[in-house]
């Protein structure tokens, strides 16, 4: 089949679309179920509205923190609230740096202006912070503290890494993104590979979005039940239904899978075979 060669921008948009439409991904919005206030259409709309920020990132110009802010601003124009903040934290440096090594180099060059812009973007979302975080976006003094300490955006991610697996990717060289991309290529083309890669990462370590919402015990329980699915002891449908009923949303794992799809697409993985 003849097809145009996708730019990184289109790969990023496609990655967002492929993640949200894969089914079933236990606890997350997908083609078969919505949240009460956030629907599949909201996620799909964000894949479109994010394009301008992605183009800015692909150009390699501007500041990473500001571009993440632009992505959040442009995708907050619907009633579904924040849909992809964590994904933008990963996709923007990957687009900016062209690949994982380039993204590692790019985040190492962030400065205090990036950190301030990021915190202003964070304040536009309803993302729940760890209750013990001293740099709370809801605290007017947080930005002043960032400036006083001369913290870069990489410093912010290092500060958050213990409690946030998306931030941790900046510190560990996009370790889980790399693993997810390799899994997709090993699993082969198509939608089922997205589901299987998601489940495998969910079984790897406790999802920090679950921790922030429900605590570490529920996150560990979800991780172990994902392992039960992989071991054939539990069906993925059962896990999905239980997560939905209990409002357990592995949102950080979903963000990492989006970035993994982006990388895998650039390395030859096929989504439509």
PALO-77109 format. One record per residue (C-alpha): residue number from 0; residue in three letters; chain; x, y, z. Coordinates in pm, 1 decimal. Each point is the difference from the previous one (the first is absolute). Layout:
+-----+-----+----+----------+----------+----------+
:   i :  aa : ch :        x :        y :        z :
+-----+-----+----+----------+----------+----------+
: NUM : ala :  A :        X :        Y :        Z :
...
+-----+-----+----+----------+----------+----------+
//
This chain:
+-----+-----+----+----------+----------+----------+
:   i :  aa : ch :        x :        y :        z :
+-----+-----+----+----------+----------+----------+
:   0 : unk :  A :      0.0 :      0.0 :      0.0 :
:   1 : unk :  A :    133.4 :    340.6 :    -95.3 :
:   2 : unk :  A :      1.1 :    250.0 :    283.7 :
:   3 : unk :  A :    165.3 :    330.9 :     68.1 :
:   4 : unk :  A :    293.6 :      0.3 :    239.6 :
:   5 : unk :  A :   -125.9 :    119.4 :    335.6 :
:   6 : unk :  A :    165.0 :    298.1 :    159.2 :
:   7 : unk :  A :     73.5 :    -22.8 :    373.8 :
:   8 : unk :  A :   -303.3 :    225.5 :     56.6 :
:   9 : unk :  A :   -231.1 :   -250.6 :   -167.0 :
:  10 : unk :  A :    160.9 :   -288.7 :    186.1 :
:  11 : unk :  A :    -69.9 :    179.4 :    329.4 :
:  12 : unk :  A :   -363.0 :     63.4 :    -93.1 :
:  13 : unk :  A :    -42.7 :   -358.3 :   -120.0 :
:  14 : unk :  A :    155.2 :   -133.6 :    319.9 :
:  15 : unk :  A :   -253.9 :    190.8 :    209.2 :
:  16 : unk :  A :   -284.8 :   -131.9 :   -214.5 :
:  17 : unk :  A :    119.8 :   -362.1 :     -0.4 :
:  18 : unk :  A :     38.1 :     -5.2 :    377.7 :
:  19 : unk :  A :   -347.5 :    128.4 :     80.3 :
:  20 : unk :  A :   -180.2 :   -217.1 :   -256.5 :
:  21 : unk :  A :    169.2 :   -327.3 :    101.1 :
:  22 : unk :  A :   -229.1 :   -233.1 :    197.2 :
:  23 : unk :  A :     -6.2 :   -115.4 :    270.6 :
:  24 : unk :  A :    249.6 :    201.6 :    202.8 :
:  25 : unk :  A :   -107.6 :    -66.2 :    359.8 :
:  26 : unk :  A :   -150.3 :    306.6 :    164.2 :
:  27 : unk :  A :     67.6 :    249.7 :   -278.9 :
:  28 : unk :  A :   -223.0 :    176.3 :   -251.3 :
:  29 : unk :  A :     -5.7 :   -198.3 :   -323.6 :
:  30 : unk :  A :   -228.9 :    -74.5 :   -292.4 :
:  31 : unk :  A :   -244.1 :   -186.3 :    226.9 :
:  32 : unk :  A :    -34.5 :    217.9 :    308.7 :
:  33 : unk :  A :     29.3 :    360.8 :    113.9 :
:  34 : unk :  A :     42.3 :    174.4 :    333.1 :
:  35 : unk :  A :   -299.7 :    195.4 :    130.8 :
:  36 : unk :  A :    152.7 :    335.9 :   -100.9 :
:  37 : unk :  A :    265.1 :   -100.9 :   -254.1 :
:  38 : unk :  A :    -90.3 :   -188.9 :   -314.9 :
:  39 : unk :  A :    185.9 :   -164.3 :   -284.7 :
:  40 : unk :  A :    -81.1 :    304.2 :   -214.7 :
:  41 : unk :  A :    186.4 :    227.7 :    241.4 :
:  42 : unk :  A :    315.1 :   -209.6 :    -32.6 :
:  43 : unk :  A :    -31.3 :     -9.7 :   -379.2 :
:  44 : unk :  A :    -57.0 :    375.5 :    -13.6 :
:  45 : unk :  A :    320.4 :     52.8 :    195.0 :
:  46 : unk :  A :    195.2 :   -199.6 :   -259.9 :
:  47 : unk :  A :   -107.4 :    265.0 :   -252.0 :
:  48 : unk :  A :     34.8 :    309.0 :    218.9 :
:  49 : unk :  A :    354.2 :    -98.9 :    105.8 :
:  50 : unk :  A :    137.7 :     29.8 :   -352.8 :
:  51 : unk :  A :    121.5 :    361.3 :     21.2 :
:  52 : unk :  A :    202.7 :    -72.0 :    313.5 :
:  53 : unk :  A :    139.6 :   -316.8 :   -157.3 :
:  54 : unk :  A :    109.2 :    196.9 :   -305.2 :
:  55 : unk :  A :    169.1 :    249.5 :    229.7 :
:  56 : unk :  A :    182.0 :   -285.6 :    174.5 :
:  57 : unk :  A :     99.0 :   -165.5 :   -326.7 :
:  58 : unk :  A :    158.8 :    325.5 :   -116.9 :
:  59 : unk :  A :    245.8 :    -20.5 :    289.8 :
:  60 : unk :  A :    -57.7 :    366.8 :     75.9 :
:  61 : unk :  A :   -138.3 :    158.9 :    314.1 :
:  62 : unk :  A :     10.8 :   -139.0 :    352.7 :
:  63 : unk :  A :   -120.3 :   -347.0 :     96.9 :
:  64 : unk :  A :   -187.3 :    126.3 :    306.7 :
:  65 : unk :  A :   -186.2 :    260.3 :   -203.9 :
:  66 : unk :  A :    -90.7 :   -251.8 :   -271.2 :
:  67 : unk :  A :   -146.0 :   -237.6 :    259.6 :
:  68 : unk :  A :   -201.0 :    298.6 :    123.8 :
:  69 : unk :  A :   -122.8 :     73.7 :   -351.2 :
:  70 : unk :  A :   -111.6 :   -362.4 :    -41.8 :
:  71 : unk :  A :   -192.2 :     11.4 :    328.3 :
:  72 : unk :  A :   -158.4 :    334.9 :    -88.9 :
:  73 : unk :  A :   -105.4 :   -109.6 :   -348.9 :
:  74 : unk :  A :   -151.8 :   -327.6 :    118.2 :
:  75 : unk :  A :   -190.2 :    154.4 :    290.4 :
:  76 : unk :  A :   -264.2 :    152.0 :   -228.6 :
:  77 : unk :  A :   -256.8 :   -278.0 :     50.3 :
:  78 : unk :  A :   -211.5 :   -108.3 :    295.2 :
:  79 : unk :  A :    193.6 :   -321.9 :     56.7 :
:  80 : unk :  A :    276.7 :    163.6 :    201.4 :
:  81 : unk :  A :    361.3 :   -110.9 :    -12.5 :
:  82 : unk :  A :     45.9 :   -308.1 :   -215.9 :
:  83 : unk :  A :    369.0 :    -19.1 :    -90.6 :
:  84 : unk :  A :    214.3 :    206.6 :    237.4 :
:  85 : unk :  A :    227.2 :   -291.9 :     84.7 :
:  86 : unk :  A :     28.4 :    -97.2 :   -364.7 :
:  87 : unk :  A :    109.9 :    354.1 :    -89.4 :
:  88 : unk :  A :    276.1 :    -16.2 :    262.4 :
:  89 : unk :  A :    140.3 :   -293.9 :   -196.2 :
:  90 : unk :  A :    -92.5 :     81.5 :   -359.4 :
:  91 : unk :  A :    124.0 :    360.1 :     -6.5 :
:  92 : unk :  A :    365.8 :    -81.5 :     81.4 :
:  93 : unk :  A :    -13.2 :   -305.0 :   -229.1 :
:  94 : unk :  A :   -120.6 :    218.6 :   -286.4 :
:  95 : unk :  A :    245.5 :    274.6 :     91.1 :
:  96 : unk :  A :    297.1 :   -236.3 :     14.0 :
:  97 : unk :  A :   -114.4 :   -222.5 :   -291.0 :
:  98 : unk :  A :     55.8 :   -325.6 :    193.1 :
:  99 : unk :  A :     73.7 :   -126.8 :    351.4 :
: 100 : unk :  A :    371.9 :     95.8 :      4.2 :
: 101 : unk :  A :    -92.8 :    342.4 :   -136.6 :
: 102 : unk :  A :   -273.1 :     40.4 :    260.3 :
: 103 : unk :  A :    245.8 :    -85.9 :    278.8 :
: 104 : unk :  A :    233.2 :    270.6 :   -129.5 :
: 105 : unk :  A :   -285.8 :    249.5 :    -37.8 :
: 106 : unk :  A :   -133.8 :    -40.2 :    355.2 :
: 107 : unk :  A :    350.4 :     43.6 :    139.1 :
: 108 : unk :  A :      3.4 :    349.8 :   -150.9 :
: 109 : unk :  A :   -323.3 :    121.0 :    160.8 :
: 110 : unk :  A :     21.2 :    299.2 :    233.0 :
: 111 : unk :  A :   -201.2 :    188.6 :    258.8 :
: 112 : unk :  A :   -221.8 :    160.9 :   -263.7 :
: 113 : unk :  A :   -101.8 :   -350.7 :   -112.0 :
: 114 : unk :  A :    -78.3 :    -95.2 :    360.1 :
: 115 : unk :  A :   -214.0 :    310.6 :     54.5 :
: 116 : unk :  A :   -188.3 :    -47.7 :   -329.1 :
: 117 : unk :  A :    -62.5 :   -363.8 :     88.8 :
: 118 : unk :  A :   -138.4 :     88.8 :    341.4 :
: 119 : unk :  A :   -231.5 :    256.7 :   -155.5 :
: 120 : unk :  A :   -123.3 :   -269.4 :   -240.8 :
: 121 : unk :  A :    -38.6 :   -244.5 :    289.8 :
: 122 : unk :  A :   -226.9 :    249.7 :    173.6 :
: 123 : unk :  A :   -238.0 :    -13.3 :   -300.3 :
: 124 : unk :  A :    -62.0 :   -371.2 :     55.1 :
: 125 : unk :  A :   -183.7 :   -189.3 :    268.8 :
: 126 : unk :  A :    281.7 :   -250.6 :     41.3 :
: 127 : unk :  A :     21.2 :   -113.3 :    360.3 :
: 128 : unk :  A :    332.2 :     63.0 :    174.8 :
: 129 : unk :  A :    158.4 :   -201.1 :    274.7 :
: 130 : unk :  A :   -123.7 :    136.2 :    332.7 :
: 131 : unk :  A :    355.2 :     35.3 :    131.1 :
: 132 : unk :  A :    130.8 :    197.3 :   -298.6 :
: 133 : unk :  A :    149.5 :    327.1 :    122.1 :
: 134 : unk :  A :    -13.5 :    153.7 :   -349.8 :
: 135 : unk :  A :   -378.4 :     -9.4 :    -27.4 :
: 136 : unk :  A :   -132.2 :    168.9 :   -314.9 :
: 137 : unk :  A :   -287.2 :    132.0 :    208.8 :
: 138 : unk :  A :    245.1 :    189.5 :    220.9 :
: 139 : unk :  A :     69.7 :    351.9 :   -134.1 :
: 140 : unk :  A :    345.5 :    -22.3 :    153.1 :
: 141 : unk :  A :    104.6 :   -306.1 :   -201.7 :
: 142 : unk :  A :    121.1 :    193.8 :   -303.5 :
: 143 : unk :  A :    193.6 :    241.3 :    221.3 :
: 144 : unk :  A :    161.9 :   -301.7 :    167.9 :
: 145 : unk :  A :     95.4 :   -143.2 :   -339.4 :
: 146 : unk :  A :    161.9 :    328.3 :    -99.4 :
: 147 : unk :  A :    174.8 :     38.3 :    336.1 :
: 148 : unk :  A :    149.4 :   -349.0 :    -32.5 :
: 149 : unk :  A :     84.2 :     53.5 :   -368.8 :
: 150 : unk :  A :   -169.0 :   -332.2 :    -81.6 :
: 151 : unk :  A :     -5.9 :   -125.1 :   -358.0 :
: 152 : unk :  A :   -288.2 :   -206.4 :   -138.2 :
: 153 : unk :  A :    221.5 :   -306.5 :     29.8 :
: 154 : unk :  A :     45.4 :     89.9 :    367.4 :
: 155 : unk :  A :   -378.3 :      9.8 :     34.4 :
: 156 : unk :  A :    -25.9 :   -346.5 :   -152.5 :
: 157 : unk :  A :    272.7 :   -129.2 :    232.1 :
: 158 : unk :  A :   -191.1 :    154.7 :    290.6 :
: 159 : unk :  A :   -317.7 :   -182.0 :   -111.3 :
: 160 : unk :  A :    152.3 :   -328.6 :   -119.0 :
: 161 : unk :  A :    -53.7 :   -194.7 :    321.5 :
: 162 : unk :  A :   -375.8 :     60.2 :    -17.2 :
: 163 : unk :  A :    -66.0 :     30.2 :   -374.1 :
: 164 : unk :  A :    100.3 :   -260.3 :   -258.2 :
: 165 : unk :  A :    -39.3 :    245.2 :   -290.5 :
: 166 : unk :  A :    244.5 :    244.9 :    160.1 :
: 167 : unk :  A :    222.7 :   -298.5 :     74.0 :
: 168 : unk :  A :     38.4 :    -61.9 :   -373.0 :
: 169 : unk :  A :    193.0 :    327.9 :    -34.6 :
: 170 : unk :  A :    239.3 :   -114.5 :    272.5 :
: 171 : unk :  A :     47.3 :   -361.3 :   -116.8 :
: 172 : unk :  A :     51.8 :     71.4 :   -368.9 :
: 173 : unk :  A :   -357.4 :    -88.3 :   -104.4 :
: 174 : unk :  A :     49.7 :   -355.9 :    124.3 :
: 175 : unk :  A :   -363.1 :   -116.6 :     -8.6 :
: 176 : unk :  A :    -66.5 :    180.6 :   -327.3 :
: 177 : unk :  A :    288.4 :   -195.3 :   -150.7 :
: 178 : unk :  A :   -128.6 :   -324.9 :    146.3 :
: 179 : unk :  A :   -352.2 :     66.9 :   -125.2 :
: 180 : unk :  A :    123.3 :     71.3 :   -352.4 :
: 181 : unk :  A :    204.3 :   -320.7 :      0.7 :
: 182 : unk :  A :   -301.5 :   -194.0 :    123.8 :
: 183 : unk :  A :   -216.8 :    132.9 :   -281.3 :
: 184 : unk :  A :    254.7 :   -106.1 :   -258.5 :
: 185 : unk :  A :     34.2 :   -344.2 :    160.2 :
: 186 : unk :  A :   -376.7 :    -48.4 :     23.6 :
: 187 : unk :  A :    -57.3 :     92.3 :   -363.7 :
: 188 : unk :  A :   -238.5 :    233.1 :   -179.8 :
: 189 : unk :  A :   -347.9 :    107.6 :     92.9 :
: 190 : unk :  A :   -231.1 :    100.0 :    281.3 :
: 191 : unk :  A :     49.9 :   -309.3 :    215.2 :
: 192 : unk :  A :    367.5 :     80.4 :     37.7 :
: 193 : unk :  A :    -91.0 :    335.8 :    155.1 :
: 194 : unk :  A :   -223.7 :   -177.1 :    253.0 :
: 195 : unk :  A :    264.3 :   -263.5 :     78.7 :
: 196 : unk :  A :    279.0 :    255.2 :     36.9 :
: 197 : unk :  A :   -220.2 :    212.5 :    227.2 :
: 198 : unk :  A :    -80.8 :   -302.0 :    217.8 :
: 199 : unk :  A :    366.9 :   -101.6 :     18.4 :
: 200 : unk :  A :    109.3 :    345.3 :    115.9 :
: 201 : unk :  A :   -290.6 :     12.5 :    246.8 :
: 202 : unk :  A :    131.7 :   -327.3 :    145.8 :
: 203 : unk :  A :    353.4 :    142.8 :     28.5 :
: 204 : unk :  A :    -37.5 :    257.7 :    277.9 :
: 205 : unk :  A :   -277.6 :    180.0 :    190.5 :
: 206 : unk :  A :   -166.2 :    269.4 :   -212.0 :
: 207 : unk :  A :     62.3 :    331.7 :    174.2 :
: 208 : unk :  A :   -326.5 :    154.1 :   -120.9 :
: 209 : unk :  A :   -179.0 :   -277.6 :    190.5 :
: 210 : unk :  A :    220.8 :     66.4 :    303.1 :
: 211 : unk :  A :    -93.0 :    369.7 :      4.8 :
: 212 : unk :  A :   -370.1 :    -81.8 :    -22.7 :
: 213 : unk :  A :    -34.2 :   -319.5 :    202.9 :
: 214 : unk :  A :    329.0 :    -65.4 :    180.6 :
: 215 : unk :  A :    288.4 :   -241.6 :    -42.8 :
: 216 : unk :  A :   -190.8 :   -312.1 :    111.0 :
: 217 : unk :  A :   -258.3 :     31.9 :   -278.8 :
: 218 : unk :  A :    273.7 :     74.6 :   -252.5 :
: 219 : unk :  A :    192.0 :   -311.3 :    102.1 :
: 220 : unk :  A :   -318.7 :   -205.8 :     -8.3 :
: 221 : unk :  A :    -67.8 :    120.1 :   -355.3 :
: 222 : unk :  A :    356.5 :    -81.3 :   -102.4 :
: 223 : unk :  A :    -28.6 :   -353.0 :    140.4 :
: 224 : unk :  A :   -337.7 :    -54.2 :   -165.9 :
: 225 : unk :  A :    151.6 :    107.8 :   -332.1 :
: 226 : unk :  A :    260.2 :   -271.9 :     56.9 :
: 227 : unk :  A :   -286.0 :   -245.9 :     63.1 :
: 228 : unk :  A :   -142.9 :     90.0 :   -341.0 :
: 229 : unk :  A :    336.7 :    -59.1 :   -166.0 :
: 230 : unk :  A :     25.6 :   -335.5 :    184.6 :
: 231 : unk :  A :   -349.2 :   -104.8 :   -110.9 :
: 232 : unk :  A :   -144.9 :      6.4 :    352.0 :
: 233 : unk :  A :   -238.8 :    288.0 :    -71.6 :
: 234 : unk :  A :   -160.5 :    130.3 :   -317.1 :
: 235 : unk :  A :     81.2 :    348.7 :   -119.1 :
: 236 : unk :  A :   -374.8 :     65.1 :    -22.4 :
: 237 : unk :  A :    -37.6 :    -78.6 :    371.4 :
: 238 : unk :  A :    283.7 :    233.9 :     90.0 :
: 239 : unk :  A :   -143.0 :    271.9 :   -223.4 :
: 240 : unk :  A :   -347.7 :    -28.0 :    151.3 :
: 241 : unk :  A :    137.3 :      5.5 :    355.2 :
: 242 : unk :  A :    216.7 :    306.8 :    -68.5 :
: 243 : unk :  A :   -292.8 :    185.5 :   -154.8 :
: 244 : unk :  A :   -231.3 :    -85.9 :    290.9 :
: 245 : unk :  A :    260.0 :    117.5 :    254.4 :
: 246 : unk :  A :    109.8 :    306.4 :   -200.5 :
: 247 : unk :  A :    356.0 :   -129.9 :    -28.9 :
: 248 : unk :  A :    171.2 :    174.8 :   -291.7 :
: 249 : unk :  A :    358.5 :    -96.3 :    -97.8 :
: 250 : unk :  A :     49.0 :    336.0 :   -167.8 :
: 251 : unk :  A :    378.7 :     20.5 :     32.9 :
: 252 : unk :  A :     44.2 :   -334.1 :   -174.6 :
: 253 : unk :  A :   -222.4 :    127.6 :   -281.6 :
: 254 : unk :  A :    220.8 :    310.2 :    -38.5 :
: 255 : unk :  A :    311.5 :   -215.5 :    -26.4 :
: 256 : unk :  A :   -166.2 :   -228.1 :   -257.2 :
: 257 : unk :  A :    -80.3 :    304.3 :   -216.4 :
: 258 : unk :  A :    367.2 :     97.3 :     -5.0 :
: 259 : unk :  A :     97.9 :   -362.7 :    -62.1 :
: 260 : unk :  A :   -232.5 :    -17.5 :   -301.1 :
: 261 : unk :  A :    155.0 :    320.7 :   -132.1 :
: 262 : unk :  A :    350.4 :   -147.1 :     20.4 :
: 263 : unk :  A :   -107.0 :   -338.9 :   -142.1 :
: 264 : unk :  A :   -169.6 :    165.0 :   -298.3 :
: 265 : unk :  A :    324.6 :    178.1 :    -78.7 :
: 266 : unk :  A :    184.9 :   -331.4 :     14.4 :
: 267 : unk :  A :   -222.6 :   -184.7 :   -245.2 :
: 268 : unk :  A :   -278.7 :   -141.3 :    217.9 :
: 269 : unk :  A :   -323.2 :    -28.5 :   -197.5 :
: 270 : unk :  A :   -334.2 :     93.5 :    148.6 :
: 271 : unk :  A :   -229.2 :   -111.2 :   -283.8 :
: 272 : unk :  A :    132.8 :   -338.5 :   -114.6 :
+-----+-----+----+----------+----------+----------+
//
